[in-house]
Amino acid sequence: ISFSYLNSCLSSLKNCQSYINTGMDIATHVALDLVENFNDEEDVKSMESVMLEFAAMDRELDHYMKAIEETVNQIKRDKPENIPDLQSLVKEKFAALEDKNSDSDLEKNEKYMYFKDQLRDMKKQYNNDTDAIEQIDEDIAVTQSQMNFICPITQMEMKKPVRNKVCGHSYEEDAILKIIQTRKQQKKKVRCPKIGCSHDDVKGSDLVPDEALKRAIDSQNKQ
């Protein structure tokens, strides 16, 4: 096989990876829908199995892309007089990467971790709402819930909350991105706006949509 063929393979694999990411996003939304609509726990667990299958496919694709990139870099670095069998080299490097696989790798997949975090928060929100209705006055329960919906920057209810993967706090997306952009121009770091948080280097790349929180806010507003 030729270098042009390897480059074509890389391009195709990256497209496949984008499809896997889309599938994982859909599976996350379905799982949250199941929790929100009080479906059986087994249905939710089945979505977790789907996420792990996606994570396994993502790992395999990632290893194959690394094997191709390492092969190309090796040839460019060593500059052999005769180009070796590239296909065999790719297979060899791919097999070496696959030999190091472990089940724990899948649980470290970024989208799987996001799935688990959002699912936990969604279940917590559901349990908190149930307990509140049973134990205390409904008006007090609403007030306590709404406190968690307030952005620490704008002091208003969040419409598009994002969560910081590092410290776990959530903010209104536009508000935190505006602060990050301003500080970047000033060449300064951004401290987490949540009172009491010690995290002092908030980055845009650390922010992910807080789907569970958004659903809780929407649900509270409907009530």
Accessible surface in RSA format (square Angstrom, percent):
REM  Atomic radii and reference values for relative SASA: ProtOr
REM  Chains: A
REM  Algorithm: Lee & Richards
REM  Probe-radius: 1.40
REM  Slices: 20
REM RES _ NUM      All-atoms   Total-Side   Main-Chain    Non-polar    All polar
REM                ABS   REL    ABS   REL    ABS   REL    ABS   REL    ABS   REL
RES ILE A   1    88.37  50.3  30.64  22.8  57.73 139.1  45.68  32.9  42.68 115.8
RES SER A   2    58.25  49.2  50.01  66.7   8.24  19.0  46.94 100.0  11.31  15.8
RES PHE A   3    68.68  34.4  66.70  41.3   1.98   5.1  66.70  40.4   1.98   5.7
RES SER A   4    81.20  68.6  69.04  92.1  12.16  28.0  52.64 112.1  28.55  40.0
RES TYR A   5   118.81  55.5 114.17  65.0   4.64  12.1  75.50  56.7  43.32  53.4
RES LEU A   6     2.76   1.5   2.76   2.0   0.00   0.0   2.76   1.9   0.00   0.0
RES ASN A   7    87.46  60.3  80.96  78.2   6.50  15.7  25.68  61.8  61.78  59.7
RES SER A   8    64.42  54.4  55.18  73.6   9.25  21.3  28.30  60.3  36.12  50.6
RES CYS A   9    27.35  20.7  22.46  25.1   4.89  11.5   6.68  16.9  20.67  22.3
RES LEU A  10    23.28  13.0  23.28  16.7   0.00   0.0  23.28  16.4   0.00   0.0
RES SER A  11    64.62  54.6  57.58  76.8   7.04  16.2  30.71  65.4  33.91  47.5
RES SER A  12    60.32  51.0  56.93  76.0   3.39   7.8  31.05  66.1  29.27  41.0
RES LEU A  13    26.23  14.6  26.23  18.8   0.00   0.0  26.23  18.4   0.00   0.0
RES LYS A  14   117.11  57.1 109.44  67.1   7.67  18.3  61.01  54.9  56.10  59.8
RES ASN A  15    81.93  56.5  81.22  78.5   0.71   1.7   9.72  23.4  72.21  69.8
RES CYS A  16    53.89  40.8  52.61  58.7   1.29   3.0   7.63  19.3  46.26  49.9
RES GLN A  17    35.89  20.1  35.89  26.2   0.00   0.0   8.94  19.0  26.95  20.4
RES SER A  18    53.81  45.5  49.50  66.1   4.32   9.9  43.12  91.8  10.69  15.0
RES TYR A  19   157.96  73.7 149.53  85.1   8.43  21.9 107.36  80.7  50.61  62.4
RES ILE A  20    15.56   8.9  14.52  10.8   1.04   2.5  15.53  11.2   0.03   0.1
RES ASN A  21    54.11  37.3  54.11  52.3   0.00   0.0  10.41  25.1  43.70  42.2
RES THR A  22    74.34  52.9  72.74  73.7   1.60   3.8  48.22  64.8  26.12  39.5
RES GLY A  23    14.21  17.5   0.00   N/A  14.21  17.5  12.19  33.5   2.02   4.5
RES MET A  24     1.45   0.8   1.16   0.8   0.29   0.7   0.46   0.4   0.99   1.3
RES ASP A  25    58.59  41.0  56.51  56.2   2.08   4.9  19.26  45.3  39.33  39.2
RES ILE A  26   101.60  57.8 100.80  75.1   0.80   1.9 101.60  73.2   0.00   0.0
RES ALA A  27     2.85   2.6   1.46   2.2   1.40   3.2   2.66   3.8   0.19   0.5
RES THR A  28     7.46   5.3   7.44   7.5   0.03   0.1   4.95   6.6   2.52   3.8
RES HIS A  29    80.49  44.0  80.49  55.9   0.00   0.0  47.34  48.8  33.15  38.6
RES VAL A  30    56.58  37.2  56.38  51.0   0.20   0.5  56.56  49.1   0.02   0.0
RES ALA A  31     0.29   0.3   0.29   0.4   0.00   0.0   0.29   0.4   0.00   0.0
RES LEU A  32     0.72   0.4   0.72   0.5   0.00   0.0   0.72   0.5   0.00   0.0
RES ASP A  33    59.88  41.9  59.64  59.4   0.24   0.6  17.34  40.8  42.54  42.4
RES LEU A  34    28.50  15.9  27.84  19.9   0.66   1.7  28.50  20.0   0.00   0.0
RES VAL A  35    13.64   9.0   7.69   7.0   5.95  14.3  11.73  10.2   1.92   5.2
RES GLU A  36    66.33  38.1  53.04  40.1  13.29  31.6  28.41  54.9  37.93  31.0
RES ASN A  37    96.63  66.6  79.34  76.7  17.29  41.6  18.95  45.6  77.68  75.1
RES PHE A  38   142.46  71.3 109.67  67.9  32.78  85.3 117.70  71.4  24.76  70.9
RES ASN A  39    68.21  47.0  47.35  45.8  20.86  50.2   6.52  15.7  61.69  59.6
RES ASP A  40    88.13  61.7  73.63  73.3  14.51  34.3  34.41  81.0  53.73  53.6
RES GLU A  41    77.79  44.7  72.68  55.0   5.11  12.2  45.56  88.1  32.23  26.3
RES GLU A  42   111.39  64.0 106.82  80.8   4.57  10.9  50.51  97.7  60.88  49.7
RES ASP A  43    59.55  41.7  58.65  58.4   0.90   2.1   8.05  19.0  51.49  51.4
RES VAL A  44     3.54   2.3   3.54   3.2   0.00   0.0   3.54   3.1   0.00   0.0
RES LYS A  45   108.77  53.1 106.20  65.2   2.56   6.1  59.06  53.2  49.71  53.0
RES SER A  46    56.27  47.6  48.51  64.7   7.76  17.9  44.60  95.0  11.67  16.4
RES MET A  47    30.12  15.6  30.12  19.9   0.00   0.0  12.73  10.8  17.39  23.0
RES GLU A  48    38.64  22.2  38.64  29.2   0.00   0.0   7.98  15.4  30.66  25.0
RES SER A  49    57.94  49.0  55.00  73.4   2.95   6.8  25.86  55.1  32.08  44.9
RES VAL A  50    51.42  33.8  51.20  46.4   0.22   0.5  51.20  44.5   0.22   0.6
RES MET A  51     0.16   0.1   0.16   0.1   0.00   0.0   0.16   0.1   0.00   0.0
RES LEU A  52    52.69  29.3  51.75  37.0   0.94   2.4  52.11  36.6   0.58   1.6
RES GLU A  53   111.60  64.1 106.58  80.6   5.02  12.0  40.91  79.1  70.69  57.7
RES PHE A  54    41.65  20.8  41.62  25.8   0.02   0.1  41.62  25.2   0.02   0.1
RES ALA A  55     1.33   1.2   0.09   0.1   1.24   2.8   0.09   0.1   1.24   3.3
RES ALA A  56    34.77  32.0  31.27  48.3   3.49   7.9  31.61  44.5   3.15   8.3
RES MET A  57    87.84  45.5  85.49  56.6   2.35   5.6  49.97  42.5  37.88  50.2
RES ASP A  58    24.83  17.4  24.83  24.7   0.00   0.0   0.65   1.5  24.19  24.1
RES ARG A  59    48.62  20.4  44.26  22.6   4.36  10.4  21.77  29.8  26.84  16.3
RES GLU A  60    90.54  52.0  90.41  68.4   0.13   0.3  17.31  33.5  73.23  59.8
RES LEU A  61    26.50  14.8  26.10  18.7   0.40   1.0  26.50  18.6   0.00   0.0
RES ASP A  62    46.88  32.8  46.88  46.7   0.00   0.0   7.19  16.9  39.70  39.6
RES HIS A  63    22.23  12.1  22.23  15.4   0.00   0.0   2.48   2.6  19.75  23.0
RES TYR A  64    73.76  34.4  73.76  42.0   0.00   0.0  38.92  29.2  34.84  43.0
RES MET A  65    13.99   7.2  13.99   9.3   0.00   0.0  12.63  10.7   1.36   1.8
RES LYS A  66    92.44  45.1  91.64  56.2   0.79   1.9  45.97  41.4  46.46  49.5
RES ALA A  67     0.00   0.0   0.00   0.0   0.00   0.0   0.00   0.0   0.00   0.0
RES ILE A  68     1.03   0.6   1.03   0.8   0.00   0.0   1.03   0.7   0.00   0.0
RES GLU A  69    71.96  41.3  69.34  52.5   2.61   6.2  23.91  46.2  48.05  39.2
RES GLU A  70    77.01  44.2  72.56  54.9   4.45  10.6  32.81  63.5  44.21  36.1
RES THR A  71     0.00   0.0   0.00   0.0   0.00   0.0   0.00   0.0   0.00   0.0
RES VAL A  72    16.09  10.6  16.09  14.6   0.00   0.0  16.09  14.0   0.00   0.0
RES ASN A  73    83.03  57.3  79.89  77.2   3.14   7.6  17.77  42.8  65.26  63.1
RES GLN A  74    44.45  24.9  44.45  32.5   0.00   0.0   6.03  12.8  38.43  29.1
RES ILE A  75     9.11   5.2   8.04   6.0   1.06   2.6   8.04   5.8   1.06   2.9
RES LYS A  76   133.14  65.0 121.37  74.5  11.77  28.0  77.24  69.5  55.91  59.5
RES ARG A  77   163.98  68.8 134.93  68.8  29.04  69.2  78.41 107.2  85.57  51.9
RES ASP A  78    83.36  58.4  55.80  55.5  27.56  65.2  25.27  59.5  58.09  57.9
RES LYS A  79   165.07  80.5 140.63  86.3  24.44  58.2  88.98  80.1  76.09  81.0
RES PRO A  80    50.29  36.7  29.35  26.8  20.94  76.1  39.01  32.2  11.28  70.1
RES GLU A  81   177.08 101.7 136.37 103.2  40.70  96.9  60.01 116.1 117.07  95.6
RES ASN A  82   126.94  87.5 114.17 110.3  12.77  30.7  33.90  81.6  93.04  89.9
RES ILE A  83    96.42  54.9  68.87  51.3  27.54  66.4  68.87  49.6  27.54  74.7
RES PRO A  84    55.57  40.5  38.35  35.0  17.22  62.6  50.75  41.9   4.82  30.0
RES ASP A  85    86.61  60.7  67.69  67.4  18.91  44.7  39.31  92.5  47.29  47.2
RES LEU A  86     2.31   1.3   2.25   1.6   0.06   0.1   2.25   1.6   0.06   0.2
RES GLN A  87    84.62  47.3  84.40  61.7   0.22   0.5  14.71  31.3  69.92  53.0
RES SER A  88    58.74  49.6  52.96  70.7   5.78  13.3  31.90  67.9  26.84  37.6
RES LEU A  89    28.66  16.0  28.11  20.1   0.56   1.4  28.59  20.1   0.08   0.2
RES VAL A  90     3.28   2.2   3.28   3.0   0.00   0.0   3.28   2.9   0.00   0.0
RES LYS A  91   121.35  59.2 118.02  72.4   3.32   7.9  70.99  63.9  50.35  53.6
RES GLU A  92   118.57  68.1 108.12  81.8  10.45  24.9  42.41  82.0  76.16  62.2
RES LYS A  93    45.44  22.2  41.92  25.7   3.52   8.4  11.98  10.8  33.45  35.6
RES PHE A  94    41.38  20.7  41.38  25.6   0.00   0.0  41.38  25.1   0.00   0.0
RES ALA A  95    49.02  45.1  45.43  70.1   3.59   8.2  48.97  69.0   0.05   0.1
RES ALA A  96    53.76  49.4  45.93  70.9   7.84  17.8  51.73  72.8   2.04   5.4
RES LEU A  97    33.11  18.4  31.89  22.8   1.22   3.1  31.90  22.4   1.21   3.3
RES GLU A  98    48.39  27.8  40.19  30.4   8.20  19.5  16.86  32.6  31.54  25.7
RES ASP A  99   121.99  85.5  88.41  88.0  33.59  79.4  29.32  69.0  92.68  92.4
RES LYS A 100   160.54  78.3 134.89  82.8  25.65  61.1  92.58  83.3  67.96  72.4
RES ASN A 101    46.66  32.2  23.15  22.4  23.51  56.6  13.61  32.7  33.06  32.0
RES SER A 102    51.11  43.2  40.42  53.9  10.69  24.6  45.16  96.2   5.95   8.3
RES ASP A 103   121.77  85.3 114.83 114.3   6.94  16.4  35.37  83.3  86.39  86.2
RES SER A 104    56.28  47.6  50.50  67.4   5.78  13.3  39.19  83.5  17.09  23.9
RES ASP A 105    51.24  35.9  41.48  41.3   9.75  23.1  13.46  31.7  37.78  37.7
RES LEU A 106    25.11  14.0  23.98  17.2   1.13   2.8  25.11  17.6   0.00   0.0
RES GLU A 107    99.07  56.9  91.88  69.5   7.19  17.1  15.71  30.4  83.36  68.1
RES LYS A 108   145.97  71.2 129.89  79.7  16.09  38.3  81.83  73.7  64.14  68.3
RES ASN A 109    25.96  17.9  16.43  15.9   9.53  23.0  12.10  29.1  13.86  13.4
RES GLU A 110   106.36  61.1  99.08  75.0   7.28  17.3  44.54  86.2  61.81  50.5
RES LYS A 111    62.42  30.5  61.33  37.6   1.09   2.6  31.50  28.4  30.92  32.9
RES TYR A 112    11.21   5.2  11.21   6.4   0.00   0.0   4.99   3.8   6.22   7.7
RES MET A 113    98.49  51.0  96.52  63.9   1.97   4.7  89.46  76.1   9.03  12.0
RES TYR A 114    44.67  20.9  40.85  23.2   3.82   9.9  40.48  30.4   4.19   5.2
RES PHE A 115     1.02   0.5   0.57   0.4   0.45   1.2   0.57   0.3   0.45   1.3
RES LYS A 116    83.62  40.8  80.12  49.2   3.50   8.3  45.93  41.3  37.69  40.1
RES ASP A 117    48.85  34.2  48.85  48.6   0.00   0.0   2.07   4.9  46.79  46.7
RES GLN A 118     0.44   0.2   0.44   0.3   0.00   0.0   0.00   0.0   0.44   0.3
RES LEU A 119     8.88   4.9   8.88   6.4   0.00   0.0   8.88   6.2   0.00   0.0
RES ARG A 120   122.55  51.5 116.37  59.3   6.18  14.7  67.01  91.6  55.54  33.7
RES ASP A 121    22.55  15.8  18.45  18.4   4.10   9.7  13.82  32.5   8.73   8.7
RES MET A 122    12.12   6.3  11.11   7.4   1.01   2.4  11.02   9.4   1.10   1.5
RES LYS A 123    65.35  31.9  65.33  40.1   0.03   0.1  40.21  36.2  25.14  26.8
RES LYS A 124   111.21  54.3 106.29  65.2   4.92  11.7  65.34  58.8  45.87  48.9
RES GLN A 125    36.89  20.6  35.37  25.8   1.52   3.6  13.92  29.6  22.97  17.4
RES TYR A 126    92.05  43.0  87.52  49.8   4.54  11.8  55.99  42.1  36.06  44.5
RES ASN A 127    75.90  52.3  74.95  72.4   0.95   2.3  18.19  43.8  57.71  55.8
RES ASN A 128    79.01  54.5  74.31  71.8   4.70  11.3  20.16  48.5  58.85  56.9
RES ASP A 129    44.99  31.5  42.96  42.8   2.03   4.8  20.65  48.6  24.35  24.3
RES THR A 130    48.42  34.4  44.95  45.6   3.47   8.3  42.19  56.7   6.23   9.4
RES ASP A 131    64.63  45.3  64.52  64.2   0.10   0.2  12.58  29.6  52.05  51.9
RES ALA A 132    18.15  16.7  13.18  20.3   4.97  11.3  17.97  25.3   0.18   0.5
RES ILE A 133   121.18  69.0 102.48  76.3  18.70  45.1 103.04  74.2  18.14  49.2
RES GLU A 134   131.91  75.7  93.36  70.6  38.55  91.8  40.89  79.1  91.02  74.3
RES GLN A 135   136.76  76.5 101.63  74.3  35.13  83.6  33.84  72.0 102.92  78.1
RES ILE A 136    69.57  39.6  54.91  40.9  14.65  35.3  64.01  46.1   5.56  15.1
RES ASP A 137    84.01  58.8  67.19  66.9  16.82  39.8  31.07  73.1  52.94  52.8
RES GLU A 138   109.13  62.7 104.76  79.3   4.37  10.4  28.66  55.4  80.47  65.7
RES ASP A 139   107.15  75.1 103.45 103.0   3.70   8.7  29.77  70.1  77.38  77.2
RES ILE A 140    90.09  51.3  87.87  65.5   2.22   5.3  90.08  64.9   0.01   0.0
RES ALA A 141     9.82   9.0   7.98  12.3   1.84   4.2   8.92  12.6   0.90   2.4
RES VAL A 142    42.51  28.0  41.74  37.8   0.77   1.9  42.51  36.9   0.00   0.0
RES THR A 143    78.05  55.5  77.46  78.5   0.59   1.4  52.58  70.6  25.46  38.5
RES GLN A 144    97.07  54.3  92.82  67.8   4.24  10.1  30.43  64.8  66.63  50.5
RES SER A 145    18.05  15.3  14.28  19.1   3.77   8.7   3.94   8.4  14.12  19.8
RES GLN A 146    72.11  40.3  71.95  52.6   0.16   0.4  14.39  30.6  57.72  43.8
RES MET A 147   134.06  69.4 117.68  77.9  16.38  39.0 100.39  85.4  33.67  44.6
RES ASN A 148   101.76  70.2  86.84  83.9  14.92  35.9  22.39  53.9  79.37  76.7
RES PHE A 149     1.22   0.6   1.22   0.8   0.00   0.0   1.22   0.7   0.00   0.0
RES ILE A 150    60.45  34.4  52.59  39.2   7.86  19.0  52.59  37.9   7.86  21.3
RES CYS A 151     0.06   0.0   0.06   0.1   0.00   0.0   0.06   0.2   0.00   0.0
RES PRO A 152    26.95  19.6   8.36   7.6  18.59  67.6  12.52  10.3  14.43  89.7
RES ILE A 153    49.58  28.2  22.52  16.8  27.06  65.2  26.42  19.0  23.16  62.8
RES THR A 154    57.33  40.8  33.98  34.5  23.35  55.6  39.29  52.8  18.04  27.3
RES GLN A 155   123.01  68.8 103.78  75.8  19.23  45.8  50.96 108.5  72.06  54.6
RES MET A 156   126.78  65.7 122.78  81.3   4.00   9.5  92.50  78.6  34.28  45.4
RES GLU A 157    59.45  34.1  48.44  36.6  11.01  26.2  19.33  37.4  40.12  32.8
RES MET A 158     5.00   2.6   3.13   2.1   1.87   4.5   3.32   2.8   1.69   2.2
RES LYS A 159   158.78  77.5 144.98  89.0  13.80  32.9 114.31 102.9  44.47  47.4
RES LYS A 160   122.51  59.8 122.51  75.2   0.00   0.0  71.99  64.8  50.52  53.8
RES PRO A 161     3.98   2.9   0.88   0.8   3.11  11.3   0.88   0.7   3.11  19.3
RES VAL A 162     5.49   3.6   5.49   5.0   0.00   0.0   5.49   4.8   0.00   0.0
RES ARG A 163    31.99  13.4  31.99  16.3   0.00   0.0   8.62  11.8  23.37  14.2
RES ASN A 164     0.00   0.0   0.00   0.0   0.00   0.0   0.00   0.0   0.00   0.0
RES LYS A 165    94.45  46.1  62.11  38.1  32.34  77.0  46.41  41.8  48.03  51.2
RES VAL A 166    87.65  57.7  54.74  49.6  32.91  79.3  60.32  52.4  27.33  74.1
RES CYS A 167    38.10  28.8   7.68   8.6  30.42  71.5  17.15  43.5  20.95  22.6
RES GLY A 168    37.52  46.3   0.00   N/A  37.52  46.3  21.99  60.3  15.53  34.8
RES HIS A 169    51.68  28.2  49.41  34.3   2.28   5.8  29.15  30.0  22.53  26.2
RES SER A 170    20.24  17.1  10.77  14.4   9.47  21.8   6.65  14.2  13.59  19.0
RES TYR A 171     0.00   0.0   0.00   0.0   0.00   0.0   0.00   0.0   0.00   0.0
RES GLU A 172    27.07  15.5  27.07  20.5   0.00   0.0  16.47  31.9  10.60   8.7
RES GLU A 173    40.06  23.0  40.06  30.3   0.00   0.0   3.51   6.8  36.56  29.8
RES ASP A 174   107.57  75.3 100.90 100.4   6.66  15.8  33.05  77.8  74.51  74.3
RES ALA A 175    15.01  13.8   5.46   8.4   9.55  21.7  13.64  19.2   1.36   3.6
RES ILE A 176     0.00   0.0   0.00   0.0   0.00   0.0   0.00   0.0   0.00   0.0
RES LEU A 177    75.92  42.3  71.85  51.4   4.07  10.2  72.31  50.8   3.61   9.7
RES LYS A 178   153.62  74.9 146.67  90.0   6.96  16.6  95.48  85.9  58.14  61.9
RES ILE A 179    50.52  28.8  48.08  35.8   2.45   5.9  50.52  36.4   0.00   0.0
RES ILE A 180    27.86  15.9  26.97  20.1   0.89   2.1  26.97  19.4   0.89   2.4
RES GLN A 181    93.94  52.5  93.14  68.1   0.80   1.9  38.26  81.4  55.67  42.2
RES THR A 182    59.21  42.1  58.45  59.3   0.76   1.8  41.24  55.4  17.97  27.2
RES ARG A 183    92.20  38.7  92.20  47.0   0.00   0.0   4.16   5.7  88.04  53.4
RES LYS A 184   147.29  71.9 133.51  81.9  13.78  32.8  82.66  74.4  64.63  68.8
RES GLN A 185   133.11  74.4  99.18  72.5  33.93  80.8  41.50  88.3  91.61  69.5
RES GLN A 186    92.88  51.9  69.61  50.9  23.27  55.4  31.60  67.3  61.28  46.5
RES LYS A 187   192.72  94.0 156.06  95.8  36.67  87.3 108.97  98.1  83.75  89.2
RES LYS A 188   123.15  60.1 106.07  65.1  17.08  40.7  64.65  58.2  58.51  62.3
RES LYS A 189   143.71  70.1 122.49  75.2  21.22  50.5  77.02  69.3  66.68  71.0
RES VAL A 190     6.88   4.5   5.94   5.4   0.94   2.3   6.30   5.5   0.58   1.6
RES ARG A 191   140.39  58.9 127.71  65.1  12.68  30.2  56.21  76.8  84.17  51.0
RES CYS A 192     5.03   3.8   0.00   0.0   5.03  11.8   0.00   0.0   5.03   5.4
RES PRO A 193    36.06  26.3  11.79  10.7  24.27  88.2  23.80  19.7  12.26  76.2
RES LYS A 194    90.73  44.3  88.25  54.1   2.48   5.9  39.16  35.2  51.57  54.9
RES ILE A 195   172.56  98.2 147.78 110.1  24.77  59.7 154.20 111.0  18.35  49.8
RES GLY A 196    80.20  98.9   0.00   N/A  80.20  98.9  41.44 113.7  38.76  86.8
RES CYS A 197    20.35  15.4   5.63   6.3  14.72  34.6   7.05  17.9  13.30  14.3
RES SER A 198    98.05  82.9  80.69 107.7  17.36  40.0  46.62  99.3  51.42  72.0
RES HIS A 199    34.30  18.7  26.70  18.6   7.61  19.5  23.44  24.2  10.86  12.6
RES ASP A 200    70.73  49.5  69.19  68.9   1.54   3.7   8.56  20.1  62.18  62.0
RES ASP A 201    33.92  23.8  33.00  32.8   0.92   2.2  10.27  24.2  23.66  23.6
RES VAL A 202     4.41   2.9   0.00   0.0   4.41  10.6   0.00   0.0   4.41  12.0
RES LYS A 203   100.60  49.1  98.64  60.5   1.96   4.7  77.78  70.0  22.82  24.3
RES GLY A 204    32.13  39.6   0.00   N/A  32.13  39.6  15.96  43.8  16.17  36.2
RES SER A 205    89.78  75.9  59.67  79.6  30.11  69.4  58.53 124.6  31.25  43.8
RES ASP A 206    25.21  17.7  25.21  25.1   0.00   0.0   0.00   0.0  25.21  25.1
RES LEU A 207    24.74  13.8   6.10   4.4  18.63  46.8   6.10   4.3  18.63  50.1
RES VAL A 208    24.77  16.3  24.02  21.7   0.74   1.8  24.77  21.5   0.00   0.0
RES PRO A 209    86.55  63.1  86.53  78.9   0.02   0.1  86.55  71.5   0.00   0.0
RES ASP A 210     4.46   3.1   3.40   3.4   1.05   2.5   0.50   1.2   3.95   3.9
RES GLU A 211    35.46  20.4  34.22  25.9   1.25   3.0   3.97   7.7  31.50  25.7
RES ALA A 212     2.32   2.1   1.48   2.3   0.83   1.9   1.48   2.1   0.83   2.2
RES LEU A 213    27.20  15.2  23.38  16.7   3.82   9.6  26.73  18.8   0.47   1.3
RES LYS A 214    75.25  36.7  75.25  46.2   0.00   0.0  43.98  39.6  31.27  33.3
RES ARG A 215    29.64  12.4  27.66  14.1   1.99   4.7  14.30  19.5  15.34   9.3
RES ALA A 216     7.22   6.6   1.19   1.8   6.03  13.7   5.44   7.7   1.78   4.7
RES ILE A 217     5.09   2.9   5.06   3.8   0.03   0.1   5.06   3.6   0.03   0.1
RES ASP A 218    56.52  39.6  53.95  53.7   2.57   6.1  18.86  44.4  37.66  37.6
RES SER A 219    38.42  32.5  34.42  45.9   3.99   9.2  15.99  34.1  22.42  31.4
RES GLN A 220    23.14  12.9  15.23  11.1   7.90  18.8   3.88   8.3  19.25  14.6
RES ASN A 221    88.38  60.9  55.94  54.1  32.43  78.1  30.01  72.2  58.37  56.4
RES LYS A 222   180.24  87.9 141.95  87.1  38.28  91.2  94.16  84.8  86.08  91.7
RES GLN A 223   155.36  86.9  89.38  65.3  65.98 157.1  56.02 119.2  99.34  75.3
END  Absolute sums over single chains surface
CHAIN  1 A    14012.3      12134.2       1878.1       7305.3       6707.1
END  Absolute sums over all chains
TOTAL         14012.3      12134.2       1878.1       7305.3       6707.1
